[in-house]
């Protein structure tokens, strides 16, 4: 299997994606932002279509669109959390329409849309892996720099406000990091199902861990397991890798819910 360059690239890219998505996912769940993650995946589709339309790579188009939309959400929402979902819905609708327009104008066949929506393991080159690695390292470095403030803002917003943490700035930085994460991860699982890796591993981890660092470690472990096994099964069966990854992560989440149920009954 590893004698093929495309499988080497897929595993390298998948490992990077799983690590970053697992760590970021903990804060996505803590900040109650699964809807935003799903929206960024839709915006990523628009960005990829735009990239194809003007001759960029899909990843570069995703980066531009998802980053701009994240800043827009952060600025328009401000400190009013109740307004965030309405802003996200409006921006999502706009970018989905633009994605369909750009894909239509580019006059590409349906396989391009399929690759954008569901990912393409075969289409990942070594250059793509290098770019993903650079973006992943950037996200991890920024996450390390703002970790303490982000943790306080995500898990103890009242305390963060008391400590005069600039919550709006932290929120915008986090949204930009999330945009980068979505753009990178979409190369493997596609823009349609990127929220799987950003929500399910972290959602499962919270039932087994009691500290933020333990949650992050478990979430990364669950994401790596899903990606590695999913890529292997995809290679054996020639079925879509996304199907296996999403099924594995959903199964892990189901097991975590069952574990939590049993534990609550035993108390």
Rosetta blueprint (number, residue, H / E / L):
1 X L
2 X L
3 X L
4 X L
5 X H
6 X H
7 X H
8 X H
9 X H
10 X H
11 X H
12 X H
13 X H
14 X H
15 X H
16 X H
17 X H
18 X H
19 X H
20 X H
21 X H
22 X H
23 X H
24 X H
25 X H
26 X H
27 X H
28 X H
29 X H
30 X H
31 X L
32 X L
33 X L
34 X H
35 X H
36 X H
37 X H
38 X H
39 X H
40 X H
41 X H
42 X H
43 X H
44 X H
45 X H
46 X H
47 X H
48 X H
49 X H
50 X H
51 X H
52 X H
53 X H
54 X H
55 X L
56 X L
57 X L
58 X H
59 X H
60 X H
61 X H
62 X H
63 X H
64 X H
65 X H
66 X H
67 X H
68 X H
69 X H
70 X H
71 X H
72 X H
73 X H
74 X H
75 X H
76 X H
77 X H
78 X L
79 X L
80 X L
81 X H
82 X H
83 X H
84 X H
85 X H
86 X H
87 X H
88 X H
89 X H
90 X H
91 X H
92 X H
93 X H
94 X H
95 X H
96 X H
97 X H
98 X H
99 X H
100 X H
101 X H
102 X H
103 X H
104 X H
105 X H
106 X H
107 X L
108 X L
109 X L
110 X H
111 X H
112 X H
113 X H
114 X H
115 X H
116 X H
117 X H
118 X H
119 X L
120 X L
121 X L
122 X L
123 X L
124 X L
125 X L
126 X H
127 X H
128 X H
129 X H
130 X H
131 X H
132 X H
133 X H
134 X H
135 X H
136 X H
137 X H
138 X H
139 X H
140 X H
141 X H
142 X H
143 X H
144 X H
145 X H
146 X L
147 X H
148 X H
149 X H
150 X H
151 X H
152 X H
153 X H
154 X H
155 X H
156 X L
157 X H
158 X H
159 X H
160 X H
161 X H
162 X H
163 X L
164 X L
165 X L
166 X L
167 X H
168 X H
169 X H
170 X H
171 X H
172 X H
173 X H
174 X H
175 X H
176 X H
177 X H
178 X H
179 X H
180 X H
181 X H
182 X H
183 X H
184 X H
185 X H
186 X H
187 X H
188 X H
189 X H
190 X L
191 X L
192 X L
193 X L
194 X H
195 X H
196 X H
197 X H
198 X H
199 X H
200 X H
201 X H
202 X H
203 X H
204 X H
205 X H
206 X L
207 X L
208 X L
209 X L
210 X L
211 X L
212 X H
213 X H
214 X H
215 X H
216 X H
217 X H
218 X H
219 X H
220 X H
221 X H
222 X H
223 X H
224 X H
225 X H
226 X H
227 X H
228 X H
229 X H
230 X H
231 X H
232 X H
233 X H
234 X H
235 X H
236 X H
237 X H
238 X L
239 X L
240 X L
241 X H
242 X H
243 X H
244 X H
245 X H
246 X H
247 X H
248 X H
249 X H
250 X H
251 X H
252 X H
253 X H
254 X H
255 X H
256 X H
257 X H
258 X H
259 X H
260 X H
261 X H
262 X H
263 X H
264 X H
265 X H
266 X H
267 X L
